[in-house]
Amino acid sequence: MKKQKLVKKRHAAKELDSVYFLKLVMYFIFGSMWVHVTSANWAIPLPVGLVIGVGFASHEHFKIDRKIELAVLLVATFLFYFLAPRFIVQF
């Protein structure tokens, strides 16, 4: 009787739903971070959270999820540009 070879299947690394949801919340919070540098005559809004969020998304392990995370980040960035919460640095 021949011995059967055991074939080990590679299981794809899966992410828990709670971890995925927390990452989406993290990207939404990063998208809300704006710094407004103002002076007497001018104001420059800087999307600091967008830069940080894109940095985190570029090192994402799952490339399929990266598109969704970048979409959440961009929507939050444009949404919070028009909303009131912001950091203001005056010169």
mmCIF file as gemmi writes it, N, C-alpha and C atoms, coordinates in Angstrom:
data_model
loop_
_atom_site.group_PDB
_atom_site.id
_atom_site.type_symbol
_atom_site.label_atom_id
_atom_site.label_alt_id
_atom_site.label_comp_id
_atom_site.label_asym_id
_atom_site.label_entity_id
_atom_site.label_seq_id
_atom_site.pdbx_PDB_ins_code
_atom_site.Cartn_x
_atom_site.Cartn_y
_atom_site.Cartn_z
_atom_site.occupancy
_atom_site.B_iso_or_equiv
_atom_site.pdbx_formal_charge
_atom_site.auth_seq_id
_atom_site.auth_asym_id
_atom_site.pdbx_PDB_model_num
ATOM 1 N N . MET Axp A 1 ? 0.827 -1.159 0 1 0 ? 1 A 1
ATOM 2 C CA . MET Axp A 1 ? 0 0 0 1 0 ? 1 A 1
ATOM 3 C C . MET Axp A 1 ? 0.885 1.24 0 1 0 ? 1 A 1
ATOM 4 N N . LYS Axp A 2 ? 0.582 2.148 -0.912 1 0 ? 2 A 1
ATOM 5 C CA . LYS Axp A 2 ? 1.382 3.363 -1.024 1 0 ? 2 A 1
ATOM 6 C C . LYS Axp A 2 ? 0.955 4.383 0.02 1 0 ? 2 A 1
ATOM 7 N N . LYS Axp A 3 ? 1.947 5.074 0.499 1 0 ? 3 A 1
ATOM 8 C CA . LYS Axp A 3 ? 1.641 6.135 1.45 1 0 ? 3 A 1
ATOM 9 C C . LYS Axp A 3 ? 1.209 7.368 0.674 1 0 ? 3 A 1
ATOM 10 N N . GLN Axp A 4 ? 0.163 7.978 1.153 1 0 ? 4 A 1
ATOM 11 C CA . GLN Axp A 4 ? -0.307 9.189 0.494 1 0 ? 4 A 1
ATOM 12 C C . GLN Axp A 4 ? 0.482 10.383 1.018 1 0 ? 4 A 1
ATOM 13 N N . LYS Axp A 5 ? 0.847 11.206 0.073 1 0 ? 5 A 1
ATOM 14 C CA . LYS Axp A 5 ? 1.575 12.408 0.449 1 0 ? 5 A 1
ATOM 15 C C . LYS Axp A 5 ? 0.589 13.446 0.955 1 0 ? 5 A 1
ATOM 16 N N . LEU Axp A 6 ? 0.943 14.03 2.028 1 0 ? 6 A 1
ATOM 17 C CA . LEU Axp A 6 ? 0.106 15.096 2.567 1 0 ? 6 A 1
ATOM 18 C C . LEU Axp A 6 ? 0.5 16.408 1.901 1 0 ? 6 A 1
ATOM 19 N N . VAL Axp A 7 ? -0.478 17.031 1.342 1 0 ? 7 A 1
ATOM 20 C CA . VAL Axp A 7 ? -0.232 18.298 0.672 1 0 ? 7 A 1
ATOM 21 C C . VAL Axp A 7 ? -0.698 19.41 1.598 1 0 ? 7 A 1
ATOM 22 N N . LYS Axp A 8 ? 0.225 20.255 1.937 1 0 ? 8 A 1
ATOM 23 C CA . LYS Axp A 8 ? -0.115 21.375 2.797 1 0 ? 8 A 1
ATOM 24 C C . LYS Axp A 8 ? -0.54 22.548 1.927 1 0 ? 8 A 1
ATOM 25 N N . LYS Axp A 9 ? -1.697 23.033 2.208 1 0 ? 9 A 1
ATOM 26 C CA . LYS Axp A 9 ? -2.201 24.185 1.474 1 0 ? 9 A 1
ATOM 27 C C . LYS Axp A 9 ? -1.823 25.452 2.226 1 0 ? 9 A 1
ATOM 28 N N . ARG Axp A 10 ? -1.425 26.398 1.453 1 0 ? 10 A 1
ATOM 29 C CA . ARG Axp A 10 ? -1.118 27.692 2.061 1 0 ? 10 A 1
ATOM 30 C C . ARG Axp A 10 ? -2.422 28.433 2.291 1 0 ? 10 A 1
ATOM 31 N N . HIS Axp A 11 ? -2.593 28.835 3.5 1 0 ? 11 A 1
ATOM 32 C CA . HIS Axp A 11 ? -3.782 29.617 3.815 1 0 ? 11 A 1
ATOM 33 C C . HIS Axp A 11 ? -3.429 31.084 3.674 1 0 ? 11 A 1
ATOM 34 N N . ALA Axp A 12 ? -4.245 31.764 2.929 1 0 ? 12 A 1
ATOM 35 C CA . ALA Axp A 12 ? -4.013 33.196 2.757 1 0 ? 12 A 1
ATOM 36 C C . ALA Axp A 12 ? -4.268 33.895 4.086 1 0 ? 12 A 1
ATOM 37 N N . ALA Axp A 13 ? -3.409 34.831 4.392 1 0 ? 13 A 1
ATOM 38 C CA . ALA Axp A 13 ? -3.57 35.582 5.633 1 0 ? 13 A 1
ATOM 39 C C . ALA Axp A 13 ? -4.838 36.409 5.538 1 0 ? 13 A 1
ATOM 40 N N . LYS Axp A 14 ? -5.716 36.213 6.488 1 0 ? 14 A 1
ATOM 41 C CA . LYS Axp A 14 ? -6.975 36.94 6.485 1 0 ? 14 A 1
ATOM 42 C C . LYS Axp A 14 ? -6.993 37.889 7.671 1 0 ? 14 A 1
ATOM 43 N N . GLU Axp A 15 ? -7.681 38.973 7.456 1 0 ? 15 A 1
ATOM 44 C CA . GLU Axp A 15 ? -7.768 40.01 8.46 1 0 ? 15 A 1
ATOM 45 C C . GLU Axp A 15 ? -9.135 39.93 9.124 1 0 ? 15 A 1
ATOM 46 N N . LEU Axp A 16 ? -9.169 40.074 10.416 1 0 ? 16 A 1
ATOM 47 C CA . LEU Axp A 16 ? -10.438 40.064 11.13 1 0 ? 16 A 1
ATOM 48 C C . LEU Axp A 16 ? -11.266 41.283 10.737 1 0 ? 16 A 1
ATOM 49 N N . ASP Axp A 17 ? -12.569 41.131 10.809 1 0 ? 17 A 1
ATOM 50 C CA . ASP Axp A 17 ? -13.457 42.239 10.458 1 0 ? 17 A 1
ATOM 51 C C . ASP Axp A 17 ? -13.278 43.417 11.4 1 0 ? 17 A 1
ATOM 52 N N . SER Axp A 18 ? -13.046 43.136 12.677 1 0 ? 18 A 1
ATOM 53 C CA . SER Axp A 18 ? -12.872 44.222 13.642 1 0 ? 18 A 1
ATOM 54 C C . SER Axp A 18 ? -11.594 45.007 13.367 1 0 ? 18 A 1
ATOM 55 N N . VAL Axp A 19 ? -10.556 44.325 12.941 1 0 ? 19 A 1
ATOM 56 C CA . VAL Axp A 19 ? -9.301 45.011 12.609 1 0 ? 19 A 1
ATOM 57 C C . VAL Axp A 19 ? -9.492 45.873 11.371 1 0 ? 19 A 1
ATOM 58 N N . TYR Axp A 20 ? -10.201 45.359 10.386 1 0 ? 20 A 1
ATOM 59 C CA . TYR Axp A 20 ? -10.465 46.107 9.162 1 0 ? 20 A 1
ATOM 60 C C . TYR Axp A 20 ? -11.307 47.347 9.454 1 0 ? 20 A 1
ATOM 61 N N . PHE Axp A 21 ? -12.323 47.202 10.313 1 0 ? 21 A 1
ATOM 62 C CA . PHE Axp A 21 ? -13.161 48.34 10.682 1 0 ? 21 A 1
ATOM 63 C C . PHE Axp A 21 ? -12.358 49.4 11.438 1 0 ? 21 A 1
ATOM 64 N N . LEU Axp A 22 ? -11.509 48.983 12.345 1 0 ? 22 A 1
ATOM 65 C CA . LEU Axp A 22 ? -10.682 49.941 13.087 1 0 ? 22 A 1
ATOM 66 C C . LEU Axp A 22 ? -9.702 50.668 12.167 1 0 ? 22 A 1
ATOM 67 N N . LYS Axp A 23 ? -9.197 49.969 11.163 1 0 ? 23 A 1
ATOM 68 C CA . LYS Axp A 23 ? -8.32 50.631 10.201 1 0 ? 23 A 1
ATOM 69 C C . LYS Axp A 23 ? -9.079 51.663 9.382 1 0 ? 23 A 1
ATOM 70 N N . LEU Axp A 24 ? -10.325 51.37 9.006 1 0 ? 24 A 1
ATOM 71 C CA . LEU Axp A 24 ? -11.125 52.35 8.288 1 0 ? 24 A 1
ATOM 72 C C . LEU Axp A 24 ? -11.419 53.569 9.157 1 0 ? 24 A 1
ATOM 73 N N . VAL Axp A 25 ? -11.684 53.347 10.437 1 0 ? 25 A 1
ATOM 74 C CA . VAL Axp A 25 ? -11.89 54.467 11.372 1 0 ? 25 A 1
ATOM 75 C C . VAL Axp A 25 ? -10.608 55.286 11.489 1 0 ? 25 A 1
ATOM 76 N N . MET Axp A 26 ? -9.46 54.613 11.537 1 0 ? 26 A 1
ATOM 77 C CA . MET Axp A 26 ? -8.181 55.309 11.615 1 0 ? 26 A 1
ATOM 78 C C . MET Axp A 26 ? -7.962 56.188 10.383 1 0 ? 26 A 1
ATOM 79 N N . TYR Axp A 27 ? -8.269 55.67 9.199 1 0 ? 27 A 1
ATOM 80 C CA . TYR Axp A 27 ? -8.111 56.472 7.986 1 0 ? 27 A 1
ATOM 81 C C . TYR Axp A 27 ? -9.097 57.636 7.954 1 0 ? 27 A 1
ATOM 82 N N . PHE Axp A 28 ? -10.301 57.436 8.49 1 0 ? 28 A 1
ATOM 83 C CA . PHE Axp A 28 ? -11.262 58.528 8.552 1 0 ? 28 A 1
ATOM 84 C C . PHE Axp A 28 ? -10.773 59.625 9.49 1 0 ? 28 A 1
ATOM 85 N N . ILE Axp A 29 ? -10.188 59.236 10.612 1 0 ? 29 A 1
ATOM 86 C CA . ILE Axp A 29 ? -9.639 60.223 11.551 1 0 ? 29 A 1
ATOM 87 C C . ILE Axp A 29 ? -8.452 60.944 10.93 1 0 ? 29 A 1
ATOM 88 N N . PHE Axp A 30 ? -7.582 60.228 10.248 1 0 ? 30 A 1
ATOM 89 C CA . PHE Axp A 30 ? -6.459 60.889 9.572 1 0 ? 30 A 1
ATOM 90 C C . PHE Axp A 30 ? -6.949 61.87 8.517 1 0 ? 30 A 1
ATOM 91 N N . GLY Axp A 31 ? -8.009 61.52 7.814 1 0 ? 31 A 1
ATOM 92 C CA . GLY Axp A 31 ? -8.564 62.415 6.808 1 0 ? 31 A 1
ATOM 93 C C . GLY Axp A 31 ? -9.129 63.693 7.392 1 0 ? 31 A 1
ATOM 94 N N . SER Axp A 32 ? -9.478 63.652 8.659 1 0 ? 32 A 1
ATOM 95 C CA . SER Axp A 32 ? -10.045 64.842 9.292 1 0 ? 32 A 1
ATOM 96 C C . SER Axp A 32 ? -8.99 65.829 9.772 1 0 ? 32 A 1
ATOM 97 N N . MET Axp A 33 ? -7.739 65.483 9.692 1 0 ? 33 A 1
ATOM 98 C CA . MET Axp A 33 ? -6.67 66.34 10.223 1 0 ? 33 A 1
ATOM 99 C C . MET Axp A 33 ? -6.223 67.364 9.189 1 0 ? 33 A 1
ATOM 100 N N . TRP Axp A 34 ? -6.539 68.61 9.462 1 0 ? 34 A 1
ATOM 101 C CA . TRP Axp A 34 ? -6.11 69.743 8.647 1 0 ? 34 A 1
ATOM 102 C C . TRP Axp A 34 ? -5.406 70.735 9.545 1 0 ? 34 A 1
ATOM 103 N N . VAL Axp A 35 ? -4.373 71.351 9.045 1 0 ? 35 A 1
ATOM 104 C CA . VAL Axp A 35 ? -3.705 72.448 9.745 1 0 ? 35 A 1
ATOM 105 C C . VAL Axp A 35 ? -3.842 73.677 8.866 1 0 ? 35 A 1
ATOM 106 N N . HIS Axp A 36 ? -4.397 74.743 9.424 1 0 ? 36 A 1
ATOM 107 C CA . HIS Axp A 36 ? -4.564 75.991 8.691 1 0 ? 36 A 1
ATOM 108 C C . HIS Axp A 36 ? -3.519 76.983 9.201 1 0 ? 36 A 1
ATOM 109 N N . VAL Axp A 37 ? -2.595 77.337 8.344 1 0 ? 37 A 1
ATOM 110 C CA . VAL Axp A 37 ? -1.574 78.326 8.674 1 0 ? 37 A 1
ATOM 111 C C . VAL Axp A 37 ? -2.106 79.672 8.191 1 0 ? 37 A 1
ATOM 112 N N . THR Axp A 38 ? -2.267 80.611 9.129 1 0 ? 38 A 1
ATOM 113 C CA . THR Axp A 38 ? -2.864 81.9 8.777 1 0 ? 38 A 1
ATOM 114 C C . THR Axp A 38 ? -1.961 83.045 9.191 1 0 ? 38 A 1
ATOM 115 N N . SER Axp A 39 ? -2.139 84.121 8.496 1 0 ? 39 A 1
ATOM 116 C CA . SER Axp A 39 ? -1.5 85.392 8.821 1 0 ? 39 A 1
ATOM 117 C C . SER Axp A 39 ? -2.584 86.457 8.701 1 0 ? 39 A 1
ATOM 118 N N . ALA Axp A 40 ? -2.204 87.708 8.747 1 0 ? 40 A 1
ATOM 119 C CA . ALA Axp A 40 ? -3.189 88.784 8.665 1 0 ? 40 A 1
ATOM 120 C C . ALA Axp A 40 ? -3.877 88.807 7.3 1 0 ? 40 A 1
ATOM 121 N N . ASN Axp A 41 ? -3.172 88.483 6.228 1 0 ? 41 A 1
ATOM 122 C CA . ASN Axp A 41 ? -3.721 88.614 4.881 1 0 ? 41 A 1
ATOM 123 C C . ASN Axp A 41 ? -3.972 87.297 4.159 1 0 ? 41 A 1
ATOM 124 N N . TRP Axp A 42 ? -3.474 86.194 4.644 1 0 ? 42 A 1
ATOM 125 C CA . TRP Axp A 42 ? -3.585 84.95 3.895 1 0 ? 42 A 1
ATOM 126 C C . TRP Axp A 42 ? -3.821 83.772 4.84 1 0 ? 42 A 1
ATOM 127 N N . ALA Axp A 43 ? -4.301 82.69 4.272 1 0 ? 43 A 1
ATOM 128 C CA . ALA Axp A 43 ? -4.509 81.436 5.009 1 0 ? 43 A 1
ATOM 129 C C . ALA Axp A 43 ? -4.215 80.273 4.067 1 0 ? 43 A 1
ATOM 130 N N . ILE Axp A 44 ? -3.445 79.331 4.563 1 0 ? 44 A 1
ATOM 131 C CA . ILE Axp A 44 ? -3.09 78.16 3.758 1 0 ? 44 A 1
ATOM 132 C C . ILE Axp A 44 ? -3.539 76.9 4.506 1 0 ? 44 A 1
ATOM 133 N N . PRO Axp A 45 ? -4.507 76.161 3.959 1 0 ? 45 A 1
ATOM 134 C CA . PRO Axp A 45 ? -4.887 74.89 4.582 1 0 ? 45 A 1
ATOM 135 C C . PRO Axp A 45 ? -3.951 73.769 4.114 1 0 ? 45 A 1
ATOM 136 N N . LEU Axp A 46 ? -3.475 72.983 5.051 1 0 ? 46 A 1
ATOM 137 C CA . LEU Axp A 46 ? -2.568 71.877 4.738 1 0 ? 46 A 1
ATOM 138 C C . LEU Axp A 46 ? -3.201 70.554 5.183 1 0 ? 46 A 1
ATOM 139 N N . PRO Axp A 47 ? -3.373 69.604 4.278 1 0 ? 47 A 1
ATOM 140 C CA . PRO Axp A 47 ? -3.962 68.31 4.653 1 0 ? 47 A 1
ATOM 141 C C . PRO Axp A 47 ? -2.912 67.372 5.245 1 0 ? 47 A 1
ATOM 142 N N . VAL Axp A 48 ? -2.563 67.599 6.486 1 0 ? 48 A 1
ATOM 143 C CA . VAL Axp A 48 ? -1.519 66.812 7.146 1 0 ? 48 A 1
ATOM 144 C C . VAL Axp A 48 ? -1.961 65.358 7.301 1 0 ? 48 A 1
ATOM 145 N N . GLY Axp A 49 ? -3.232 65.14 7.646 1 0 ? 49 A 1
ATOM 146 C CA . GLY Axp A 49 ? -3.735 63.783 7.825 1 0 ? 49 A 1
ATOM 147 C C . GLY Axp A 49 ? -3.736 62.975 6.534 1 0 ? 49 A 1
ATOM 148 N N . LEU Axp A 50 ? -3.936 63.654 5.416 1 0 ? 50 A 1
ATOM 149 C CA . LEU Axp A 50 ? -3.907 62.967 4.122 1 0 ? 50 A 1
ATOM 150 C C . LEU Axp A 50 ? -2.514 62.415 3.846 1 0 ? 50 A 1
ATOM 151 N N . VAL Axp A 51 ? -1.509 63.186 4.135 1 0 ? 51 A 1
ATOM 152 C CA . VAL Axp A 51 ? -0.125 62.735 3.917 1 0 ? 51 A 1
ATOM 153 C C . VAL Axp A 51 ? 0.203 61.554 4.836 1 0 ? 51 A 1
ATOM 154 N N . ILE Axp A 52 ? -0.198 61.643 6.094 1 0 ? 52 A 1
ATOM 155 C CA . ILE Axp A 52 ? 0.064 60.555 7.045 1 0 ? 52 A 1
ATOM 156 C C . ILE Axp A 52 ? -0.704 59.296 6.635 1 0 ? 52 A 1
ATOM 157 N N . GLY Axp A 53 ? -1.973 59.472 6.252 1 0 ? 53 A 1
ATOM 158 C CA . GLY Axp A 53 ? -2.797 58.331 5.848 1 0 ? 53 A 1
ATOM 159 C C . GLY Axp A 53 ? -2.293 57.64 4.603 1 0 ? 53 A 1
ATOM 160 N N . VAL Axp A 54 ? -1.842 58.413 3.617 1 0 ? 54 A 1
ATOM 161 C CA . VAL Axp A 54 ? -1.279 57.813 2.396 1 0 ? 54 A 1
ATOM 162 C C . VAL Axp A 54 ? 0.006 57.062 2.727 1 0 ? 54 A 1
ATOM 163 N N . GLY Axp A 55 ? 0.766 57.586 3.677 1 0 ? 55 A 1
ATOM 164 C CA . GLY Axp A 55 ? 1.972 56.881 4.114 1 0 ? 55 A 1
ATOM 165 C C . GLY Axp A 55 ? 1.647 55.53 4.732 1 0 ? 55 A 1
ATOM 166 N N . PHE Axp A 56 ? 0.616 55.49 5.579 1 0 ? 56 A 1
ATOM 167 C CA . PHE Axp A 56 ? 0.202 54.215 6.16 1 0 ? 56 A 1
ATOM 168 C C . PHE Axp A 56 ? -0.375 53.28 5.095 1 0 ? 56 A 1
ATOM 169 N N . ALA Axp A 57 ? -1.171 53.814 4.183 1 0 ? 57 A 1
ATOM 170 C CA . ALA Axp A 57 ? -1.799 52.981 3.158 1 0 ? 57 A 1
ATOM 171 C C . ALA Axp A 57 ? -0.774 52.411 2.176 1 0 ? 57 A 1
ATOM 172 N N . SER Axp A 58 ? 0.322 53.124 1.956 1 0 ? 58 A 1
ATOM 173 C CA . SER Axp A 58 ? 1.327 52.615 1.019 1 0 ? 58 A 1
ATOM 174 C C . SER Axp A 58 ? 2.069 51.406 1.571 1 0 ? 58 A 1
ATOM 175 N N . HIS Axp A 59 ? 2.052 51.242 2.882 1 0 ? 59 A 1
ATOM 176 C CA . HIS Axp A 59 ? 2.708 50.087 3.502 1 0 ? 59 A 1
ATOM 177 C C . HIS Axp A 59 ? 1.709 48.996 3.867 1 0 ? 59 A 1
ATOM 178 N N . GLU Axp A 60 ? 0.52 49.065 3.283 1 0 ? 60 A 1
ATOM 179 C CA . GLU Axp A 60 ? -0.533 48.099 3.576 1 0 ? 60 A 1
ATOM 180 C C . GLU Axp A 60 ? -0.176 46.74 2.998 1 0 ? 60 A 1
ATOM 181 N N . HIS Axp A 61 ? -0.446 45.691 3.756 1 0 ? 61 A 1
ATOM 182 C CA . HIS Axp A 61 ? -0.128 44.333 3.331 1 0 ? 61 A 1
ATOM 183 C C . HIS Axp A 61 ? -1.103 43.845 2.257 1 0 ? 61 A 1
ATOM 184 N N . PHE Axp A 62 ? -2.381 44.155 2.417 1 0 ? 62 A 1
ATOM 185 C CA . PHE Axp A 62 ? -3.397 43.709 1.473 1 0 ? 62 A 1
ATOM 186 C C . PHE Axp A 62 ? -3.627 44.808 0.442 1 0 ? 62 A 1
ATOM 187 N N . LYS Axp A 63 ? -3.205 44.59 -0.782 1 0 ? 63 A 1
ATOM 188 C CA . LYS Axp A 63 ? -3.281 45.625 -1.811 1 0 ? 63 A 1
ATOM 189 C C . LYS Axp A 63 ? -4.709 45.885 -2.282 1 0 ? 63 A 1
ATOM 190 N N . ILE Axp A 64 ? -5.582 44.914 -2.169 1 0 ? 64 A 1
ATOM 191 C CA . ILE Axp A 64 ? -6.972 45.111 -2.583 1 0 ? 64 A 1
ATOM 192 C C . ILE Axp A 64 ? -7.658 46.095 -1.642 1 0 ? 64 A 1
ATOM 193 N N . ASP Axp A 65 ? -7.372 45.998 -0.367 1 0 ? 65 A 1
ATOM 194 C CA . ASP Axp A 65 ? -7.984 46.877 0.618 1 0 ? 65 A 1
ATOM 195 C C . ASP Axp A 65 ? -7.449 48.302 0.527 1 0 ? 65 A 1
ATOM 196 N N . ARG Axp A 66 ? -6.296 48.477 -0.076 1 0 ? 66 A 1
ATOM 197 C CA . ARG Axp A 66 ? -5.681 49.802 -0.167 1 0 ? 66 A 1
ATOM 198 C C . ARG Axp A 66 ? -6.561 50.782 -0.92 1 0 ? 66 A 1
ATOM 199 N N . LYS Axp A 67 ? -7.237 50.32 -1.952 1 0 ? 67 A 1
ATOM 200 C CA . LYS Axp A 67 ? -8.111 51.199 -2.732 1 0 ? 67 A 1
ATOM 201 C C . LYS Axp A 67 ? -9.268 51.714 -1.882 1 0 ? 67 A 1
ATOM 202 N N . ILE Axp A 68 ? -9.848 50.84 -1.095 1 0 ? 68 A 1
ATOM 203 C CA . ILE Axp A 68 ? -10.958 51.24 -0.237 1 0 ? 68 A 1
ATOM 204 C C . ILE Axp A 68 ? -10.474 52.2 0.844 1 0 ? 68 A 1
ATOM 205 N N . GLU Axp A 69 ? -9.324 51.93 1.4 1 0 ? 69 A 1
ATOM 206 C CA . GLU Axp A 69 ? -8.798 52.789 2.459 1 0 ? 69 A 1
ATOM 207 C C . GLU Axp A 69 ? -8.438 54.169 1.926 1 0 ? 69 A 1
ATOM 208 N N . LEU Axp A 70 ? -7.887 54.226 0.728 1 0 ? 70 A 1
ATOM 209 C CA . LEU Axp A 70 ? -7.591 55.533 0.134 1 0 ? 70 A 1
ATOM 210 C C . LEU Axp A 70 ? -8.866 56.289 -0.198 1 0 ? 70 A 1
ATOM 211 N N . ALA Axp A 71 ? -9.915 55.584 -0.606 1 0 ? 71 A 1
ATOM 212 C CA . ALA Axp A 71 ? -11.193 56.244 -0.886 1 0 ? 71 A 1
ATOM 213 C C . ALA Axp A 71 ? -11.786 56.828 0.397 1 0 ? 71 A 1
ATOM 214 N N . VAL Axp A 72 ? -11.733 56.088 1.491 1 0 ? 72 A 1
ATOM 215 C CA . VAL Axp A 72 ? -12.227 56.602 2.776 1 0 ? 72 A 1
ATOM 216 C C . VAL Axp A 72 ? -11.401 57.802 3.206 1 0 ? 72 A 1
ATOM 217 N N . LEU Axp A 73 ? -10.114 57.739 3.005 1 0 ? 73 A 1
ATOM 218 C CA . LEU Axp A 73 ? -9.225 58.84 3.373 1 0 ? 73 A 1
ATOM 219 C C . LEU Axp A 73 ? -9.536 60.102 2.57 1 0 ? 73 A 1
ATOM 220 N N . LEU Axp A 74 ? -9.737 59.964 1.273 1 0 ? 74 A 1
ATOM 221 C CA . LEU Axp A 74 ? -10.043 61.125 0.438 1 0 ? 74 A 1
ATOM 222 C C . LEU Axp A 74 ? -11.408 61.726 0.748 1 0 ? 74 A 1
ATOM 223 N N . VAL Axp A 75 ? -12.409 60.885 0.974 1 0 ? 75 A 1
ATOM 224 C CA . VAL Axp A 75 ? -13.74 61.393 1.311 1 0 ? 75 A 1
ATOM 225 C C . VAL Axp A 75 ? -13.693 62.153 2.635 1 0 ? 75 A 1
ATOM 226 N N . ALA Axp A 76 ? -13.012 61.602 3.618 1 0 ? 76 A 1
ATOM 227 C CA . ALA Axp A 76 ? -12.9 62.285 4.911 1 0 ? 76 A 1
ATOM 228 C C . ALA Axp A 76 ? -12.124 63.588 4.782 1 0 ? 76 A 1
ATOM 229 N N . THR Axp A 77 ? -11.095 63.615 3.941 1 0 ? 77 A 1
ATOM 230 C CA . THR Axp A 77 ? -10.311 64.83 3.756 1 0 ? 77 A 1
ATOM 231 C C . THR Axp A 77 ? -11.154 65.939 3.157 1 0 ? 77 A 1
ATOM 232 N N . PHE Axp A 78 ? -11.902 65.643 2.102 1 0 ? 78 A 1
ATOM 233 C CA . PHE Axp A 78 ? -12.735 66.674 1.486 1 0 ? 78 A 1
ATOM 234 C C . PHE Axp A 78 ? -13.919 67.054 2.365 1 0 ? 78 A 1
ATOM 235 N N . LEU Axp A 79 ? -14.446 66.112 3.124 1 0 ? 79 A 1
ATOM 236 C CA . LEU Axp A 79 ? -15.552 66.409 4.022 1 0 ? 79 A 1
ATOM 237 C C . LEU Axp A 79 ? -15.121 67.359 5.136 1 0 ? 79 A 1
ATOM 238 N N . PHE Axp A 80 ? -13.984 67.092 5.748 1 0 ? 80 A 1
ATOM 239 C CA . PHE Axp A 80 ? -13.542 67.904 6.873 1 0 ? 80 A 1
ATOM 240 C C . PHE Axp A 80 ? -12.866 69.199 6.451 1 0 ? 80 A 1
ATOM 241 N N . TYR Axp A 81 ? -12.639 69.377 5.18 1 0 ? 81 A 1
ATOM 242 C CA . TYR Axp A 81 ? -12.159 70.679 4.723 1 0 ? 81 A 1
ATOM 243 C C . TYR Axp A 81 ? -13.233 71.743 4.938 1 0 ? 81 A 1
ATOM 244 N N . PHE Axp A 82 ? -14.48 71.341 4.755 1 0 ? 82 A 1
ATOM 245 C CA . PHE Axp A 82 ? -15.585 72.284 4.874 1 0 ? 82 A 1
ATOM 246 C C . PHE Axp A 82 ? -16.197 72.329 6.273 1 0 ? 82 A 1
ATOM 247 N N . LEU Axp A 83 ? -15.899 71.38 7.119 1 0 ? 83 A 1
ATOM 248 C CA . LEU Axp A 83 ? -16.434 71.374 8.475 1 0 ? 83 A 1
ATOM 249 C C . LEU Axp A 83 ? -15.55 72.202 9.4 1 0 ? 83 A 1
ATOM 250 N N . ALA Axp A 84 ? -16.051 72.514 10.567 1 0 ? 84 A 1
ATOM 251 C CA . ALA Axp A 84 ? -15.402 73.465 11.469 1 0 ? 84 A 1
ATOM 252 C C . ALA Axp A 84 ? -14.137 72.958 12.184 1 0 ? 84 A 1
ATOM 253 N N . PRO Axp A 85 ? -14.022 71.703 12.615 1 0 ? 85 A 1
ATOM 254 C CA . PRO Axp A 85 ? -12.861 71.351 13.43 1 0 ? 85 A 1
ATOM 255 C C . PRO Axp A 85 ? -11.549 71.45 12.65 1 0 ? 85 A 1
ATOM 256 N N . ARG Axp A 86 ? -10.628 72.236 13.145 1 0 ? 86 A 1
ATOM 257 C CA . ARG Axp A 86 ? -9.324 72.406 12.481 1 0 ? 86 A 1
ATOM 258 C C . ARG Axp A 86 ? -8.322 72.989 13.448 1 0 ? 86 A 1
ATOM 259 N N . PHE Axp A 87 ? -7.073 72.781 13.145 1 0 ? 87 A 1
ATOM 260 C CA . PHE Axp A 87 ? -5.988 73.405 13.902 1 0 ? 87 A 1
ATOM 261 C C . PHE Axp A 87 ? -5.58 74.661 13.157 1 0 ? 87 A 1
ATOM 262 N N . ILE Axp A 88 ? -5.439 75.756 13.868 1 0 ? 88 A 1
ATOM 263 C CA . ILE Axp A 88 ? -5.066 77.021 13.24 1 0 ? 88 A 1
ATOM 264 C C . ILE Axp A 88 ? -3.746 77.5 13.833 1 0 ? 88 A 1
ATOM 265 N N . VAL Axp A 89 ? -2.783 77.755 12.979 1 0 ? 89 A 1
ATOM 266 C CA . VAL Axp A 89 ? -1.494 78.297 13.392 1 0 ? 89 A 1
ATOM 267 C C . VAL Axp A 89 ? -1.423 79.71 12.836 1 0 ? 89 A 1
ATOM 268 N N . GLN Axp A 90 ? -1.328 80.704 13.732 1 0 ? 90 A 1
ATOM 269 C CA . GLN Axp A 90 ? -1.3 82.099 13.279 1 0 ? 90 A 1
ATOM 270 C C . GLN Axp A 90 ? 0.103 82.678 13.447 1 0 ? 90 A 1
ATOM 271 N N . PHE Axp A 91 ? 0.446 83.51 12.463 1 0 ? 91 A 1
ATOM 272 C CA . PHE Axp A 91 ? 1.731 84.224 12.518 1 0 ? 91 A 1
ATOM 273 C C . PHE Axp A 91 ? 1.471 85.701 12.63 1 0 ? 91 A 1
